[in-house]
Amino acid sequence: MNRKILTFVACIAISICTSAQGIATDSVYSSNIKSIIFGKQGVEMSLPIIQLGSNEKLMLRFDELGDNSNFYRYRIQHCTHDWQISDISVSDYMNGFEEGSIDNQQFSFTTMEHYVNYWQSIPNDMSSFSASGNYLLTVYLQSDPDSIVFTRRFKVYEPLTIVEASVGRPQGAMGLNENQNLTVTINPTNNNYFINPDTYLFVYAQQNGRTDLTRLLPLESMSGNTLNYRWKKENIFPGGNEFRNFDFSNIQIPMNNIWKIEYFGGENIIFLKPDENRSRDAYIFEYGLNGQFKIAAVNTQNANTESDYAWVNFSLPQQLPYLDGNIYIVGDLTDWKLDESSRMEWNENMKAYTARLFLKQGYYSYQLIFLPIGATEGLTSTIEGDHFQTANDYYIYVYQRNPGDIYDRLIGFGVSK
């Protein structure tokens, strides 16, 4: 495919920037937008979450493939705890403007693939947040507000609770060797108290960045002002396995898990070492990025503009295809999606599942997730295997909407220890 000929794969109105189900998602609608990074400014590989009223900012960075630059703008919308667009006015959640321009851009330098790197901090001098909660960032062409190029979710929280989370081995017959038991305790700060937490509080737990493995936890008990979320089936998560990884920060010499590097038709082509089915292997600890990636290139001064792109080829040898589901490459490199953009195809001649992704130089981590037909939660047990020892990250989000409130507040955030 000629990367110089790039077209939008979708153009939709800003007013309907959610999915068909009305859920705000991380989505890319333009085939020439790549390597979107969105996190806390100054903190590498961080979540897009900041504290209300603090000096913290978010940094958005992305590439547009090709030789020409464009002018982009963004819009910010408040969302409910379950990612519907909130039915409130802009003045209820923003001081200043909910829209702004992306002011910074720089062309790539000494790369085979030409691109423009854009970046913008949010909030900025033109605006600030006045409400906590979930938010959707929509980026669109300044010349055509109906041409949305991508959306990104982020969060603003109030430190009104102390959230503690721990991971242990499940009890009894709950998958002692395969699963993990998540225990969460929540306490209000400043001697506040909760009003009917069963009704007005929503506590979500997310394993790593997996949107398909994000659960609403039921309250188990309340002791004084302490809320306990434990011992329920929703607290039992499959352990999974340590993430697979590869490193093509050096595009001249094969490095970690790279089989070979080729150059064809003016493009870099990377072949990863074939993946293996690890479902029956013993657990082996390996430090990893838990699905995240980092842009990096050796012998460069600015990796954002001097890192090149390559087609990265994945393969999973297997004698026969699955008839009851599909395999997906899951992690930040595919926006954690289980859809056509991340699905591996069965190759009869190779006797393997294969896929290729157009990625920027750096360090990457991923898992191979099996999604049964009709299911919404993918399985690690099929390809990766499940182990209670796996070093997963669990993110806890506490939302509140008391009587009289007009929006869902995010009053607590915690990470498992």
Stockholm file with secondary structure:
# STOCKHOLM 1.0

chainA/1-417         MNRKILTFVACIAISICTSAQGIATDSVYSSNIKSIIFGKQGVEMSLPIIQLGSNEKLMLRFDELGDNSNFYRYRIQHCTHDWQISDISVSDYMNGFEEGSIDNQQFSFTTMEHYVNYWQSIPNDMSSFSASGNYLLTVYLQSDPDSIVFTRRFKVYEPLTIVEASVGRPQGAMGLNENQNLTVTINPTNNNYFINPDTYLFVYAQQNGRTDLTRLLPLESMSGNTLNYRWKKENIFPGGNEFRNFDFSNIQIPMNNIWKIEYFGGENIIFLKPDENRSRDAYIFEYGLNGQFKIAAVNTQNANTESDYAWVNFSLPQQLPYLDGNIYIVGDLTDWKLDESSRMEWNENMKAYTARLFLKQGYYSYQLIFLPIGATEGLTSTIEGDHFQTANDYYIYVYQRNPGDIYDRLIGFGVSK
#=GR chainA/1-417 SS CCTTSCCBSCCCCGGGCSCTTSCCCCEECBTTEEEEEEEETTSTTCCSEEETTSSCCEEEEEEEESSCCCCEEEEEEEECTTSCBCSSCGGGTEEECSEEECCEEEECCSCSSCEEEEEEEESCTTEEECSCEEEEEEEEETTEEEEEEEEEEEEEECCCEEEEEEEECCCTTSCTTTEEEEEEEEEESTTCCCSCHHHHEEEEEEETTCGGGEEEECCCEEETTEEEECSSGGGEEECCCCCEEEECSCSSSCCTTEEEEEEETTEEEEEECCCCCCTTSCCCCCCCCTTCEEECCTTCSCHHHHCCEEEEEEEEECSSCCSSEEEEEESGGGTTCCSTTTBCEEETTTTEEEEEEEEESEEEEEEEEEEETTCSSCBSTTTTCCCTTCCCCEEEEEEECCTTCSSCEEEEEEECC
#=GC SS_cons         CCTTSCCBSCCCCGGGCSCTTSCCCCEECBTTEEEEEEEETTSTTCCSEEETTSSCCEEEEEEEESSCCCCEEEEEEEECTTSCBCSSCGGGTEEECSEEECCEEEECCSCSSCEEEEEEEESCTTEEECSCEEEEEEEEETTEEEEEEEEEEEEEECCCEEEEEEEECCCTTSCTTTEEEEEEEEEESTTCCCSCHHHHEEEEEEETTCGGGEEEECCCEEETTEEEECSSGGGEEECCCCCEEEECSCSSSCCTTEEEEEEETTEEEEEECCCCCCTTSCCCCCCCCTTCEEECCTTCSCHHHHCCEEEEEEEEECSSCCSSEEEEEESGGGTTCCSTTTBCEEETTTTEEEEEEEEESEEEEEEEEEEETTCSSCBSTTTTCCCTTCCCCEEEEEEECCTTCSSCEEEEEEECC
//
